[in-house]
Amino acid sequence: MQGKRLLVAVIVATMGMIGVLGSLAIADSPDKSKPAGQPEKKLPPGWTEADMKACMDAGTPGKMHEFLAKNIGTWQGKITMWMGPDTEPMKTESTATYTAMLDGRFVKCEMAGVMPGMGPYNGFAIYGFDNVAQKFQGTWIDNCGTGMAIGTGELSSDGKKLTWSYSYTCPIAKKPATMREIETITSPTTKTLETWSTDPKSGKEFKMMVIEFTKK
């Protein structure tokens, strides 16, 4: 019981601090319409206006978020898959639906299709750009496993190629593995996604999947 009370106290204190920081962030821009006599903003001990601005900048969507927003809509995908090195390709199709989240700070992708030999396939991703780390970030889950793939991405200087590196746990090798993806924009309504994985038997990297997307 004592442990439960301590946990509740910690949660309450944490939520209180989040509320305080949220209030300070909102109050950072002077509001000339606020009633006379309302208390002025007070920063936490040791904080400066520059500290508060850094927090505001971290949470403000920018050009990289606008780049992600270009995906919003429904895309039809033609998929070619390989189970391993030197295997015959398999063909299938999918639909990917992108929607905005949290006032444009993140983009959600829901994918549906058929996995050859396995039946209906459903996947779910969340993409964002961390203003502080200056990297794209993504997570991926699907109905083929119970783990999460977590990755970071970098955009090419011409803004046409987004390269991802995902980490996950290989179900065969039972150890951490990486997956590489390259998303290439070929026009405002077409793009290609290429995925490379590591063969758990040979340790060699091979092209696992290519998706040719067309926006509806």
PyMOL commands that set and color helices and strands:
alter all, ss='L'
color gray80, all
select helices_A, chain A and resi 2-27+49-58+63-69
alter helices_A, ss='H'
color red, helices_A
select strands_A, chain A and resi 73-81+90-101+106-115+119-130+135-142+149-155+161-169+176-187+190-198+205-215
alter strands_A, ss='S'
color yellow, strands_A
deselect
rebuild
show_as cartoon
